[in-house]
Amino acid sequence: MGALRAQGIHSILTTFTDLHGVPKGKLVPLEALPDAVATGAGFAGPSIWGTGLPRMGARGEYFGRVVPESLRPLPFMPGVAHAVCDGFAGGEPLDTCSRQLLKHQLNRLRERGWTFHVGIEPEFFLMKQDPQGRWGVADAQDQLDKPSYDLKAIHRNFGFLDDMRRHLSALGFELQQMDHEDAIGQYEINYRHDEALAAADRYQLFKLTAHAVAQQHGATFSCMPKPLAGAPGSGLHFHVSLTDAQGRPVMADPAGALGLSTAGHQFAAGLIHHADALAALCAPTVNSYKRLASSASASGTTWSPVWKTVGDNNRTCLVRTVAGRIEWRLPDPSCNVYAALAATLAAGLDGIDRELPAPDACDEDLYQRQASGQPMPPHLPRDLHDALAALRSDAILCDDIGTAFCEQFLKLKQAEWDAYAQQVSDWELKSYADGF
């Protein structure tokens, strides 16, 4: 505490992640930090999405135990340090806490002497609402038909980007690049990969920072996967790899097909085998399936990975192999990153454990194949309803991830789908109101 006090820290922002992947928490005085580490900051359990905790009794309280090594002064909140918390209830790790979920999977991996490395690629939109409450991109001049790498937009939004650079660098991120992506109002900021748990924690801190900085610049940092019809959506691609106890790659083999070892092919096979169920956790919103559609793009390009295939440096495939690692292209930024990573690892390990055969490699542009009218590979679920049904029926994956979490997830997401299904859209009114 002395070091934090010497830096002018008076409060700790204790944060956890709810089932929807949203950072939540509270401010506690620095003097309360020892108790927050030993026992945890207390929260009313039923007030948090997806805990499944009761309104009374020993397990009615959610305790977020501070992970001491996560403490970082927040450059955009003077006097406040950020802390990551693990979820506990009744003195035991909470089985519906997504961070505990990922830790459980990593413990399984540690028994093999392996380490899971992940590089996360955040794509996002800068948006705002007009006086009538309608959403649009924050930069009204961002209107190019093909806006990728637009330097004029970077110049106009340099204040936001440079504040992100300053704050992320102060928080220990090793930044690699920032660019304007393929839709108007869309950006990507890349930083160095890490061990999986640290990578997930870092991404949540990235979101916390981006929300604050965007607000300071009169915009909204949006993780909505597909806010604009006719334009590409945002992905949250995972670059994944495994190393053994000696630091040697487990999934890479320069002499192997696609640069993968036998274990690498089996890991990819596990992802393909469980892809429909994984869609529910990696693409968990109604809007996610507007991104996961083989639709035309105003820019003339779409990167949507809708077919369950594996290909070498092939961005039209669900699994892209590159430099001896696997890029898992299904996740989008609306996911709970801890749950999505836990499920990804569980599916890949299932492929290894059951020695699933390597999927056939795809060496063609699947969008060109579709345009030619040829038969296509199997398609991902076309909506959240079908993805939830796939997760519900995938007993292996649910058991590996954790049945308590999956039960809560399916309950909340089914309610989300049901609410959406009862809505009447503008498109329906325009198409049907006077059409019969």
N, C-alpha and C positions, 0 to 999 in steps of 0.2 A: 504493500500500500504506500510505503514511503516514496518509492519511485514515481508512482502515479501522482501522489500529492505534489511532488517536486515539479511535475509537469503542469500543475495547475488543475488537475482533475478533481472535481468535487462530487461527480455523480457517475453511476454506471448504467448504461442502457442495456438491460438484460433482455436478450431476444431469443425467441424460439420460433419454430416454423409450424403453422397449422396444417391440417390435411390438404388444403388447397394450395400449399406452397407459399403462403404469404407470411413474411416476417411479422411477428407480433412481440410485445414485451412491455416493460415498464422501466421507469427511472428509479434507481435506489441510491441513497447516499453512499459515498465511498466508505464510510464507517461500517456499513452493513455488508461489505464485500465478504468478509470471512464466513458469515452465516449463509450468504448466497452461494458460496462454494461448497460448504459442508452440508447444508440442508436444502438450499434452493430458494429462489424468490417465489413467493406463493401467488397462485392465480386460481380463480374459481373454475374448476374443471369443466363443467357443462357450458361455460361461456366461450369455450374454445372449440372451433370446428373440428370434429372427428376424434375427440379423445374417448368418447364412450363412457365418460366418468359420471357417477351418480351425483345427485344434488346434496347428499348428506353422507356421513360416515368417514372413515379414515381415508377412503379413496376418492372423496369428493373434492379434494384439493390437488391441483396440478402444481408440482414444484419444478421450476427450471433451475437446475444446478449449473452454476457457471463453470465453464471450462477455462481454467486460469490462463493457459497458453494462448487463448483467443483474444485476450484483452488488448485493445488498440485504441489510442486516443482518436476521436473522430474529428477530422479537420474542419468539417462543416457544422459541428456542434461544439463550440469552444467550451472547455471545462468538462466534457463528457467523454467517457471511454466506452467502447462497444464490447459486449461479451456475448459469446455463443453459449446457449444452455442446452443441456440434455433433459428430457422429460422424465420425471419420476412421479409415482403415486403410491401411497402407503409404504414408502421407504424402498420400493422396488422400481427398477427400470420400467417405464411405461411401454407396453407392447403396441400401443397405437401411436407412439412418437416416431415420426419418420426418420429422425436422426438416429434413434436407437435401432430402427429397422436396418439402416445402412451399416451401422456398427456390427450388428449381428451377422450380416453377410460377410463383412470383412474379417470377422473372427473365424468364420468357416474357411475363408481363404487362407488365413494365417496358419491354420493347422497344416496346410500343404507347404508352408514356407514361401507363399507367393504374395506379391504386392500388386494392387490394382491402381494403375495410373490413368488419369483422365485429363484431357484438354477440353474445355467447354468454350463454345463459340457463341457469345450472346449477340443476337440480332434483335432490334427493337425499333419502334416508331416514336417520333416526337410528335405529339398531337395536342390539340386544344379544342375547347368548346366555344361556339359562337354565342352571342346573347340569347339565341333561341334554344340553346342546349344541344345543337347539332355538332357532332364530332367531325373534325377534319385534321389535316396535317398542320403543324404549328407554323411552318414556313410557307406562306402563300405563294412565294415566288418559285417554289420547288415544283416545277411542272414539266420537266423534260420527259419525252416519250421513253427514253432509255437512260435513266438517271445514274446508273452505276458509276462510281468514282467521280461524281460531279464536284469539281473543285469550287465552283461558284457557291454551291450550297454549303460546302465546308467553310468557305470564307464568311458567309452570312451567319453560320452557327458556330463560329470558332470560339465564342465566349463559353458556350456550353461544353464543347469538346475540350477546351484547355482547362476548364475547371475540373472536368472529369480526370484529365491527365494529372493535374496537381494533386487532387485528393486521392486518387487510386495509388499514385506513386508514394504518397505519404503513408498509405495503409499497407504498403509492402507488395503491391502488385508489380509484376515485371511485364510492363506493357510491350506489345509487339506491333500493333498497328490499329489505326482507326480509319474507317472509310464509309462513304455513302454507298448504300446497297442498291438493289435492283428495283425498288419501289420508291415513289416519292415519299419523303419524310422518314425514310428507313436508314438506319445506321448499324454498323457492327464495330465492336471494340474487342480486340483479341489480346490475351495475356497468356503467360506461360502456364503449362500444364502442372499438375501436382498429384500427390497421392489422393485417392478418391474422396475421403472424408474432408481433407483440407480443401479440395477443389469445390466440393459442395458448399462448405462454409464460406469460401471465398466468393462464390457466385451469389449467395444470399447477401453478402456485404456489398457486392457490386450493385445489386438491385436497390439496396437501402441507399447507397450513395447516389445512384442515378435518379431515383425518385426525388431526393432532396435537391440535387443540382438542377434538374429539369424545372422544378417548381420555382427555384430562384430565377430562372430565365423565362418565366411565364409560359411554360409548356408542361406537358404531362408525358412522363416516361411510360410507354405502353408496351406491355407484354402480350397484348392481344395477338393471336397468331395471324389473323387475316382481317385487318380492319378495312381494307379497300378491295372492292370487287374489281376483277380485271387486272389485278397487280399481284406480284408474288407476295407470299406471306413470310413470316419470320420463323426460322427454325432455331433450335438450340442443340446443335450437333455435338455429339460426344465422340472424341477421339480416344479410343481405349486401347490399353496394352497391359500385359502382365509380365512381371519379372519374377525369377526364382530367388532363393535365399542368397545366391551369389551375385544377384543383379543381372543375370542373363535373361534375354527375352524368351518368353515361353511361347508366344504366338507367332513370332517372326522366324522366317527361314528364307534367306536370299535365294536359295536354290529351289525353293518350293513353288508350286503354282500360286500365282497372285502374291508371291512373297511371303506366304504364310506357312507355318509348320502344321503338322497334323492336328495339334491342339488348337491352333488358330482356325483351321477349317471347321473343327468341331464346335468351337465357340460361335463362329458365324452360323453354323447349322442350328445351334440352339436358339439364336436370335430369330432366324427365319421360322423355325418350328413354332415358337411361342409368339410370333409377331402380332397376331390378332389380339391376344390378351395383353401384350405389352402396349399396344396402341392405347388401351384405356388409361394406363398410368403415364405414358409418355406424351400422349395427345389427349388430355383429360377434359376438354371442354367441347360444347356444341360447335363453337367456332373453329376448333382445331381441324374439323373435317371439311371446312371450306378451303383450308390450306392443302389438305391431303386429297386433292381432286385434280384430275388431269385436264385442267382448264387452260384456256388461252391466256396470255399475259400481254398487257399493253406494250411491254418492252420487247416482245417477241421471244422471250425466254421464260421458261418456268423450271424451277429446280425441285418440284414436289416429288418426293420418293414414294410413289403409290404402289409399285409392284414389288413383290417379295423376291428380290434377286440380289445377287452378289456380283460385283464387277470391279476390275482393277482401274482405279482412278475414274470411275464411271459415276457421275453425279445424278444419273437417272435411276440408279439402283438404290434400294433401301440400305444395303450394306456396301460401302465403298472401301476398298482396300488401298492403302497408300503407305509406302515406306515401311512395310512390315507391321503396320498397325491397322485397326479397324475404325472406320468412321461410321457411327450409328446415326443415321440421318432422320430417324423417326421423331425424336423429341422436339417439342416446341416450348417457347418460354412461359407458357401457362402451366407447365408441369410443376409438381413438387420435386425438386431436383434430387433430394435424398431418396424418395421413393422410386423415382425413375432410374437412378443409378443402382439401387438395391435390386430392382427387378431385372435390369439389364445384366447385372452380374449373375443373378440367380439363373437366368435363362442360358447364359453362356456356359456356366458351370454344368448345367444339366446336359448341354450338348457334349461337353467333355466327358462327364461321368457315364453317359449312355453311349458314347462313341458314335454319335450321329454321323451319317455319311456327309461328305462335303457337298454343298449345293452346286449345281452346274453354274459355271462362270458365264456371266453375260458380257459380251464384247460388242454390243451395239447400242445405239441411242434408242431407248425404248419409246420415246415420243415420235421418232421417225418411223419406228416399227408400227406404232399405233396408227399413224397417218396413212401407212401403206395398206392397212386393213388386214394385217396378218394376225394370227392368234397371239394373245398376250399371256404373260405369266400370271400367276394368282395375284389378286388385288387385295390390298388392306381393307379393313372394314370401312364402309362408306359413311358411317355416322357413329355418334357416341353410343347410341342404343346397341348397335351390333358389337361394338368394342366391349361394352360392359357385359354383354351376353358371353363373349369369348372369354373374358377374364373369369366370369362366374363358373364356366365349365372347365377351366384349366386347373384341375385339382393339384397338379404337380407344382405349378408356379405359385398358386395361392398358398400352398403349404410351405414352400421354400421361403416366400416373402414373409408370411405371417398371417394366419387366418383372422386374427383380431383386427389388424389394420385393414385387410381386404374387405371384411364385413362392413366396417365403417365407411370405407371408400365407396363401395357399391351402393350402400344405402343413400349416401349424400348425392352421389352422381346420378343415381336413378331418379331421385327427386328433381335434380337439375334438368334431366332430359324430359321428364314429365311436364315440368313447368314450361319448357320451350315448346313442347308438342302442342300445348294448349293456346299458344300465341297465334294471332292472325297478322301476317306480315303485309307491308305495302305491296310487295310483288303479288301476293294472292288477291288483294283488292283490285289492283290494276288488271290482273288477268281474268278474274272471275265475276266481279261485281255486276257487270252488265253484259256478260258474255254469252248468256244462254237464253 
